[in-house]
Amino acid sequence: MNEQRLRPVYLLGIAGSAYALWYYLSFDATAYAAVFGLVTVVLVFRLRALTADD
């Protein structure tokens, strides 16, 4: 897949992961929140690497 197709996928993944992070933090489920926090960070770094050559 090219950059134009991957960017929305990463953005949706980041948004969904950030929402899940907020959801689990609001219910004090820190183990699940940590997992979604890590997923969010990884997706942000992958998106930055994808768009770095622009």
C-alpha positions in Angstrom: 0.0 0.0 0.0 1.2 3.5 -0.7 1.3 6.5 1.6 -2.0 7.9 0.5 -3.8 4.7 1.5 -1.9 4.1 4.8 -2.3 7.6 6.3 -6.0 7.3 7.0 -5.6 3.8 8.4 -2.9 5.0 10.8 -5.0 8.0 11.8 -8.1 5.8 12.5 -5.9 3.4 14.5 -4.5 6.3 16.5 -7.9 7.8 17.1 -9.4 4.4 18.2 -6.4 3.6 20.4 -6.5 7.0 22.0 -10.2 6.6 22.7 -9.6 3.2 24.2 -6.8 4.6 26.3 -9.1 7.3 27.7 -11.9 4.8 28.3 -9.8 2.4 30.3 -8.1 5.2 32.2 -11.5 6.6 33.2 -12.4 3.2 34.8 -8.9 2.8 36.4 -8.0 -0.3 34.3 -4.4 0.7 34.1 -3.2 -2.6 32.5 -5.5 -2.2 29.5 -4.7 1.5 29.4 -1.0 0.8 29.2 -1.5 -1.5 26.3 -3.5 1.0 24.3 -1.1 3.8 25.3 1.7 1.7 23.8 -0.2 1.0 20.7 -1.0 4.7 20.3 2.7 5.6 20.6 3.8 2.9 18.1 1.2 4.0 15.6 2.2 7.7 15.9 5.9 6.7 15.3 4.9 4.6 12.3 2.9 7.4 10.9 5.8 9.9 11.4 8.2 7.5 9.7 5.7 7.1 6.8 5.4 10.8 6.3 9.1 11.7 7.0 10.0 11.8 3.3 7.5 14.5 2.5 
